[in-house]
């Protein structure tokens, strides 16, 4: 199976490729990209250089243009598609129906993947995207069990890509009403969840408050670590209880499910983490490459190597197991 790895910077791209990534995904430094944070992403020249470096080492590059264009500003997104093709990208990852139509009409030779932002969770809708816009691969939303993924693959010829490691989202794949309410910026239009421009820290008598859009998300003692104030992972008081009301700070880790995912017909395993360091990317990629290579060779897969890289040092298999059913 193909390992699809994150790169938020040119340095992270090089680290991922050197660590054994079959494919790297990244985005331009603007709102066409759902990880539109200061200090991340690629300008046009960096994208061309990154693609050339990956290709010289036998890896592929996918460009995520996975936000939804604003009315009247579609040209920004159209230009991103054109520039991705000019940079030599192996595919673009798109979510918006209009942008898919544009790419199919004006860049027919550019391979098109359907972003997880499209939330395509059954074979009928996936086949619609394939027949209408020539989509070759779909990134499945993180709400499906392994048997459900197998059922989809039995009814479509479209390649499937699934997340196996990294952050989770309690919303419908980035359609976050929480962050939008607090900051006025939409993750899947402006490309940023809990934007740094709306983050503040205040020392209140030795207690540090972490705020997002004026709302206190965390309150920690002087010597305790202060997490980044992502609203869904915030710690709140409700009644007589204080805790993580929306989502615990845990990471997805489905490394032990790789054999089942292979049997279910999955083409590619996706790692989340374009906001992470190049050291993190290299370690995660190296571990997953070792696991996939071992599976292909019929050897026992190494497991349990990634726990310390997980958010809160805790992991979950998420919806793959659906233990609540």
Number of C-alpha atoms within 10 A of each C-alpha: 18 15 20 25 29 26 29 26 26 21 13 25 29 21 22 29 27 15 18 20 28 21 23 25 24 28 31 25 19 21 24 27 28 24 28 23 21 12 10 20 23 20 14 16 10 15 26 18 15 24 25 18 18 21 17 11 14 13 20 22 29 24 28 25 28 28 29 26 22 13 7 7 9 14 12 14 22 17 12 21 28 14 17 25 19 13 20 20 23 19 22 27 28 28 23 18 15 14 21 23 16 16 22 18 11 12 15 13 11 19 19 25 29 30 24 23 22 23 21 19 19 17 18 13 12 26 19 12 22 20 11 12 22 20 22 19 23 27 23 24 19 21 17 18 17 20 15 15 23 19 15 22 19 12 13 15 14 20 17 24 27 22 21 26 23 21 17 20 14 14 11 15 19 23 19 20 14 17 22 19 11 16 18 13 19 24 26 24 18 22 22 22 23 24 23 14 11 16 19 16 16 13 13 11 8 11 14 19 20 23 21 25 21 12 16 19 21 23 22 15 14 13 9 10 9 15 14 18 26 20 24 20 21 23 21 17 10 9 6 5 9 10 14 16 14 13 15 16 20 18 24 23 22 20 22 15 15 19 15 13 25 17 12 19 19 22 18 23 24 21 24 21 19 23 18 16 15 22 13 15 28 22 17 24 25 18 20 28 19 16 21 22 14 14 17 13 10 9 11 10 19 15 13 10 12 16 14 11 16 18 16 12 12 15 21 15 18 19 15 20 16 12 9 5 4
